[in-house]
Amino acid sequence: MMDEPHCVYVNLNKNYVKEHKLSVICGMKDCEDCIEAHKLLKEKSIDVKCACMQMNPVLVDETEKEYGHRTFPIIFVNGEFVGGYADLRKKFGCK
């Protein structure tokens, strides 16, 4: 049985994500794309953690300002900004 995504991080910022090379999905509990992104990263054996958007307003704000990304999920893999679920699928060559 696959682990269900749950909020692990609170008050993240992009510098912390980058410095610690975190793989993070910042989103909402019932967001289908957030859940699918979590499944895809688990399939790729990437240790991914979840960050609830309401508990990580700095990361949400920084991502919008720096990358122009305004939708959820917000995905970082190994500390690097990927984008949303469609961007994650592209990164891994999924159709």
C-alpha positions in Angstrom: 0.0 0.0 0.0 1.3 3.4 -1.0 1.9 6.0 1.7 -0.7 8.7 1.7 0.6 12.3 1.4 0.5 14.3 4.6 1.8 17.6 5.6 5.3 17.4 7.0 6.7 20.8 6.6 5.6 24.1 8.1 7.1 27.6 7.3 9.3 26.5 4.4 11.1 29.0 2.2 12.8 28.3 -1.1 16.3 28.8 0.3 15.8 26.1 2.8 14.4 23.8 0.1 17.4 24.5 -2.1 20.0 24.2 0.7 18.7 20.9 1.9 17.9 19.5 -1.6 14.4 18.7 -0.5 11.7 17.1 -2.7 8.5 18.8 -1.7 5.0 19.0 -3.0 3.2 22.1 -1.6 -0.5 21.9 -2.2 -3.9 21.1 -0.7 -5.0 17.8 0.9 -7.8 17.1 -1.6 -6.0 18.3 -4.8 -6.0 15.5 -7.3 -2.8 16.8 -9.1 -1.0 17.0 -5.7 -2.0 13.3 -4.9 -0.9 12.2 -8.4 2.4 14.1 -8.1 3.1 12.4 -4.8 2.4 9.0 -6.4 4.7 9.7 -9.4 7.6 10.8 -7.2 7.2 7.7 -5.0 7.2 5.5 -8.1 10.5 7.2 -9.1 11.8 6.3 -5.6 12.1 10.0 -4.6 11.7 10.7 -1.0 9.0 13.3 -1.2 7.5 15.3 1.6 4.3 17.3 1.5 3.8 20.9 2.6 0.3 22.3 3.1 -0.1 25.6 1.3 -1.9 27.2 4.3 1.1 26.3 6.5 3.8 27.5 4.1 2.7 31.0 2.9 6.3 32.2 2.5 7.1 29.4 0.0 3.9 30.0 -1.9 4.6 33.7 -2.1 8.3 33.3 -3.1 7.4 30.7 -5.8 4.8 33.0 -7.3 7.2 36.0 -7.3 10.3 34.2 -8.5 8.8 31.7 -11.0 5.4 33.2 -11.8 3.8 29.9 -10.6 0.3 30.5 -9.3 -1.3 27.1 -9.2 -1.0 24.0 -7.1 0.9 21.8 -6.6 4.2 23.6 -6.3 6.8 20.9 -6.8 10.5 20.9 -6.0 12.7 17.9 -6.7 16.1 17.7 -5.0 15.9 21.4 -4.2 15.1 22.5 -7.7 11.8 24.1 -8.7 9.9 21.9 -11.2 6.5 23.6 -11.5 3.2 21.8 -11.3 2.1 18.3 -12.0 2.2 18.6 -15.8 5.8 19.9 -15.5 6.7 17.0 -13.3 5.3 14.5 -15.8 7.3 16.2 -18.6 10.5 16.1 -16.5 10.1 12.3 -16.2 9.0 11.8 -19.8 5.4 10.7 -18.9 2.6 11.1 -21.4 
